Amino acid sequence: MRNYYEILEVSRTASQETIKRMYKYLAQKYHPDVNKSEDAEEYFKWVVTAYEVLGDVDSRSQYDAELYWEEQNQSRQEHSFSQADDRKESNADYFTNTSNRYTDYQQVSPSKSQMKRWLHILAIPAYITFYILQAIRLFIKFVIIYTVMKAVGILVVCITSVVFEFMFSNKELSDQLLNWVESHFFFHWKIEGCILILLAMILSCVRMIKKPPQFDQ
């Protein structure tokens, strides 16, 4: 819809007298007999049409209502288009940011993977050290237990020897018991130590296989 107010170069609140005066001025200015330009005749027709609508009060009121609703519809359409453009820009920004985050993640991921690989490499000596300490701890425990048991055994044999010597007056049997204690409890400490060490290592290995230490938590 053409805006007749703009054609007559008046405001919407212009009086009927002002509209009539501008019509006469523009009709004379763009009359084909006066203005020989190419667009003068066409513009003159629009001036006449605009005055036919705005020059009459009733037709002007009807035209104002139609113009108002057309402008409202146009405003709503422009607002809808603006919101659609905003959504497109928002979606574009979202996908761009998502793509950038994915690119950053791909760039950072190799570093994390490399760090994890180094941690596993460094965990090997720590694992071995833990195994050795576990074996040493078990060996010490075995030595203490074995020493106590050995001491108790020696004490029992000595008491038995004394009993045989003084109560039964059997000096020969007492000497045999003491010689057996001396030969078996004091001259095989290397073999006993090796057996305890081997036993501690085997038990430590079994424990670590059943429940290995966690270095990557």
Secondary structure, 3 states (H helix, E strand, C coil): CCCHHHHCCCCCCCCHHHHHHHHHHHHHHCCCCCCCCCCHHHHHHHHHHHHHHHCCHHHHHHHHHHHHHHHHHHHHHHHHHHHHHHHHHHHHHHHHHHHHHHHHHHHHHHHHHHHHHHHHHHHHHHHHHHHHHHHHHHHHHHHHHHHHHHHHHHHHHHHHHHHHHHHCCCHHHHHHHHHHHHHHHCCCHHHHHHHHHHHHHHHHHHHHHHCCCCCCC
